[in-house]
Structures are given as C-alpha cells and as structure tokens.
Amino acid sequence: MSGFVGAGFNGSAPPPPAAPSLTGPASLMDATSARPMVPVEPKEPKRHNSVKRVRAVFLSDIHLGTRACQAERLLAFLRDYESEYLYLVGDIIDLWAMKRTVYWPPAHNTIVQKILRMARHHTKVYFVPGNHDEALREYIGMSFGAVDIVADHVHATAGGKRLWVMHGDQYDQVTTCHRWISVLGDVSYTVLVHINRLLSLSRRKLGIGGHWSLADYAKRNVLKAVAYIGDFETVAVRAAAHKKMDGVVCGHIHTAALKSIENIAYYNCGDWVDSCTALVEHMDGRMELVRSTPDYALAPLLPQPQPQEHAKAAPAERLRA
C-alpha cells in the first residue's frame, strides 16, 4: 500500500555511476591499489523460527530502491517461509523514487536474487505491477526468470475460494485522475516514515515496547484518510463481487486488513515500508496476516477465523496494522 547517493572516485574525470545490478554485485577494484575488493553482503538476520511451509504468500508495496524499504525484515520473512505460490502484489520496485535518486544497497539485491531462486526451484511466482512500477506493465504476459508478469490473477485457495489478486491503484481516483497529487502524497508519506523511524528509535531507548506508527496513526485518525481507506475497500470488494469472486487481495494503500465487507473477503497485504506485513494462506486454506518485528521475529496480528466463516461473518474488526 512504504527518501522514498551516489558515490564517485577522486580524480579529474570521474566515471558515471553504475546502474544497480539485479543479478549480483560485481567485483570492484580499489582505485589506489588496483586490488579486488570483496563485496559486502547484508548481515544475516536472526532467525527465531524454523522454516514454515505454507500454500501461498502475498507481498505488496516493498518499494525496493528506496531508503524507506525495510529490506532486512523482509529477508528474515522470506527465509522463514516456504510457499507453493508467491504473489508480488505491486509497487515491488519503486521506479518513481529511482527517477529522483538511485538507492540500491546489497540487501535489495539479495531480495531480488532470493525471489528469482524461489521461482527457479519450488515456488510459482506471479508479479502484478503497481503504480510505482507501472513501467513493467508493458511486459504483461511475459516471464522473466520464471516470474510471470500479469495484470491480475485469480488464486484458488485450498478451500476452493476464488480470490482476485490485483494491486488496487485502478480504484484510486487520486492516482488515476490527479497524478501530481499522488506524487506529492508519496513524498509526504516518505517524510512521515522517516520521522516515525526516529520516534521508534527513541521509544526503544526509553524501553517502550510494542509497535506504534505515526503514518498509521494519521491514516486511521484523520477523517479524510479514514474515509479514503473505507471508500477504497468498498470499491475493491464490489469490483470483486462483479467478477463473481469470493474475495480480493490487494495492496496500494499501505493498510493491512483481513475482514469481510458485504459478504466478500477483503485482504490487504500492507507494506514493507512501515507495517512490514504479509498475507499468508496456510495449507488448510486459513488466511493470516503476519508482521515481521524490528528484531526479525514473526507474529500474527490477530487470531484468524476458519475459512468457512468468511462467507457468513459480520463486518470484522479492522486489524491494527
């Protein structure tokens, strides 16, 4: 739904900066000694849990290529979960931000390599481009490294439910009709995320536990933001109902949710900028939202209902993302 520079060499004719590699870091040469330098790999996150085998994982709004991306926490998640299906539900690579400044540390490269490795071995990977990586929509219908680029997809759960997987920006009037407002909002959200990082650091130093997000607080307590989220969710589930689906899985608004709206299951993956959440389908068809905490532990947001309860459930309480 989630700041958002380059290095040079001393000398009279500095070479142009190299583009970020998506296949692995190349060997570098020390400018003074001409000796090869060993690339620095990202630190291996702590692993608190054994590897969990699930049926499907849904990730959205990772925003690779930005400083706001919580890459290490995502790596911890990917190393703790194995799945038959992996859905990348848009805004995976933030091409908007990369037009302003290129930021591509080793951890971002490792995420790309990890996903490609999963696609080559045991996981079917679908990539639904979002508005921040909309340039990739030109390649819909093609496959890259066993990753299928699709406009949307219908996922059949173990319980026989049909879930429509799409990013969601097509149901955002700001994004579709007022692009400049969307870009301004993106910059403003990035500022909030950076302020929130400082607040989180202060909370940890003061010994205050738990998760609290300034960006999430603003989304849930500013009246217009609350109305915007509610309108988006309603439009999304009605579009899914029109397509005769049992539910919809989306991202875009960076607000994780698992609930029923008008008897349609609504799932939002959240993001890996602020909330660090993923949607998981277990082998028995149960759907669960999982958060990666700052110490790389993984925890469900709330106990989830059984699959058969989705159709008859009353409007559920919105999960605290």
Secondary structure, 3 states (H helix, E strand, C coil): CCCCCCCCCCCCCCCCCCCCCCCCCCCEECCCCCCEECCCCCCCCCCCCCCEEEEEEEECCCCECCCCCCHHHHHHHHHHEEEEEEEECCCCECHHHHHHCCCCCHHHHHHHHHHHHHHHCCCEEEECCCCCCHHHHHHCCCEECCEEECCCEEEECCCCCEEEECCCHHHCHHHHHCHHHHHHHHHHHHHHHHHHHHHHHHHHHCCCCCCCCHHHHHHHHCHHHHHHHHHHHHHHHHHHHHCCCCEEEECCCCCCEEEEECCEEEEECCCCCCCCEEEEECCCCCEEEEEECCCCCEEECCCCCCHHHCCCCCCCCCCCC
